[in-house]
Amino acid sequence: MTLGNGDIILVCIKSWLESSDEVYDNLTKSLPTSVSFRWQPVETGFGQRKGGTDMGLFESLRSLGLESTGSHIAAKHFLAVMSREMPIVLHEDFQDALRGDARDGGRLIIVPSAFAGANTFFMDARLEVIGCFCHDTPPYHLAWRSGEGGVFGGSGSAQPESGPLIASHPAPVDLIPRILPVGSRYRVAHRRSTAAAARAVLTREADMALCNLATIEELGLEHSTTGIVI
């Protein structure tokens, strides 16, 4: 592929491209007229490293919990496309997923590339990268308790001048200003997963949460119109 000056290549998953006319239109409208734009679709299948460890040696698949996080959904997708059945063990954080004992013959772990510490999994001498695959997350929205949308038009309680407190896993926090009205102020409270962030809203530890649509629907929260797929 030859790139010209000002070319932008968006690498995306094929199935998403086929149903993303609105996203395409919005994105191209936001680009300067001097910039050209092309899609470069990729397949979603698992690419296994040549000579990598046989996955048949593992008895379970591990990833980040709670249930309905993007990591958990990706783990279920992985087992489905690989036509494999094994328990999915969810951990509070990825470092916990690495902690085994002498009885473990090894651990098979799904790690999202958006995870802020993903480089550890590529560099650690104890670990082997077996392969990779592409999988859309559910859309990520800002969510809140019923009627308490605040900056999105809900009544809610009075919020400080510094804006709503938004619970989120550290990795996707850069999505927040893309979802909030332009110029909005906000504060961030980190949680170990986006599902845990959503539960912080239910317990009134936060005003809003950045979490995926599966978690939002499971917990019965209201959410922003804008949602972003990672």
N, C-alpha and C positions, 0 to 999 in steps of 0.2 A: 504494500500500500504506500502510495506517495502522498505526502502531506504538503499542502501549500501554506503560504503565510496566512495566519489567522484562522487556520482550520481547527475545529474542535471535534474530537471523536468521542462519542458517548458509548461506552461499552455497557451493554444491557443484556438481560436474559430474554431469549427469543419469545417465550410465551407472554412476557410482560410487554414487549414491543408490539405484539399483535393486537393488544387491547389498550393501547396507551395514546390514542389520538389526541385526547385533551391535554395530556402531559406534554406531548410533542409540540402542540400549538402554543401552549403557555411558555415553554422553554425557548422556542424559536423567536417568539415576540419579544422576549427579554434580552436577546442578543443584539449587539450593534449590527447595523446593516453591512458593515465591512467584514463581518465574520461569517464564514460558511459553516454549515452544520451537517454532519452525517451520522447515521446510526451504524454501529458495528455490533450486531447481535452475537451472543455466544450460547453454546448449548449448556444444558443444566446437568449433564451426566457426571458421574464421579470419575475423576482421572487418578488412577492409582500409580504411585511411583514404581518404576521398574525395579524388581528385586526387593520390594518392600515386604514387611512382615505380613503373613497370612492372617486376615481378620478372623478366620475360623478358630484361631487360638484363644480368642477372648470370649468370656461368658456374659459380659454386660457392656453397655455403652454409657459413657458418663458425659455430663454437660452441666451447664449452669441452671439452677432452679430459681424460683419456684415453678410449678407447672404453668404452662402457657407463655413463658418467656420466649423470645425469638430463638434462643438456643435450644430449648426443649422442642419447639415446633420443628426446627431444622433437624434435630436428632430423629424425630419420628419420620420425617420425610426421607432421611438418609436410609433408614432401615427398610422403608417401603420400596424405594427405587433399587435397593440392593437385594430385595426379596429375602431378607433375613429377619429372624425373630430372636430377640434377646431383651432382657430387662433394661430399662433406661434408669440409671441412678443419677439423681440430681443433687448438686452440691451448692452450698451457699456462695462459694467463690471458686475460681479456677485453681488457686493454690491448694485449696482443700481437696480438689479432685486429684491432685498429684500425690497426696499423702497416702501411701499404701502401707502394707506390712509384709513380713516375710512370706506370708501365705499367698500373696498376690503374684500371679505369673506375669503380670503386666496390666496396664489399663489402656483402654481405647477411649479417647476423649474427642468430642466435637468442640472446636474453638472458633467462634466467629472472627473473621478478619477485622471487624470493627472494634474488637476488644482492645482496650488501650495497652494491655500488657502482652499482646499476641506475639511480639518479637521474642519473648522468653521461651515460648514453645518451639520456636525455630532454632534457637541458639543453645538451649540446655543440653548438656552432654548425655543426660539420662533419657532424652526423648528422641523419637524418630517420627518424622513427618511421613505418613503413609500415602496421603493423597489429598485432593481437594475437590470441592464441587460448588456450584452456584445455586443459590436458592433464595427467592424473594422472602423477606420478612412480611408479616402482615403490616398494614399501614400504621405508622406511629402518629398518635394524636396527643393533644393535651386533654386531660380528663379531670372532672370535678364532681362533687356531690350534687345531687339534683337541685336545680335552682340557684346554684352558687357559682355561676360562671364568671362573675366579676367583670374582667376586661372584655369578655365575650357577650356581655349583655345580661348576665344573671344578676340577681339582687345581691345575695350573699352578705357576709359581714364586711364592715369597713376594713379596707386593706391599708397597710402603711404606705407612706409616700414612696418607699423603695420597691413597691410592687408585691405581687403574690409570691408566696414561697412554693417553689415547684420541686417536687421530689423526682429524682431520675437516677438511673445508673450513670456513672461518669462518661461512658463511651459515647452515647448519642446526644449529649447536652447541646451541641452546636445546632441541633434541629430546632431548639426552642425559639430563638428569635425569628426563624423562618415561619413559624406557626402563629406566634403572637402578632397582634396589630403592630404596624411599624412604629418604632420609637417607644414601645412599652418597656417599663422597668420590671425587673423580676429578680428573685433570689433563688439559689439552688441548694437543695438538701440532698446529698448523695445517698443512694441506697444500693444494696448488693445486686439487685436486678430490677428490671422495669416492673415486674409483677409485685415485688416488695414495695416499689414506689407507689403503685396504685393502692396498695393496702394502707400506706401511710395517709392517703387521702381519707379513707374510710374511718381511720382512727383519729382524724383531725390533727395529725402531726404535720400536715402540709395542706395548702390551699388547692393545689393542682398536682397532677403527675404526668410525666411523659411516659407513655406506655403504649403497647400495641393494641389493635382493635379486638383481638381475641380476649385479652385480659379485661378490657373495658366492658365488653358484652357479658363476660362471665360475672363481673362484679356489679353490673347494673349502673355504671356511671354515665354521666353525660360527657360529650366530647366536642372538640373543635370540628368545624367543617373540613378544614385542611388536614390531610393526613399524608405522611411521607413514607414511601417504601424504601428500605435500605437494601 
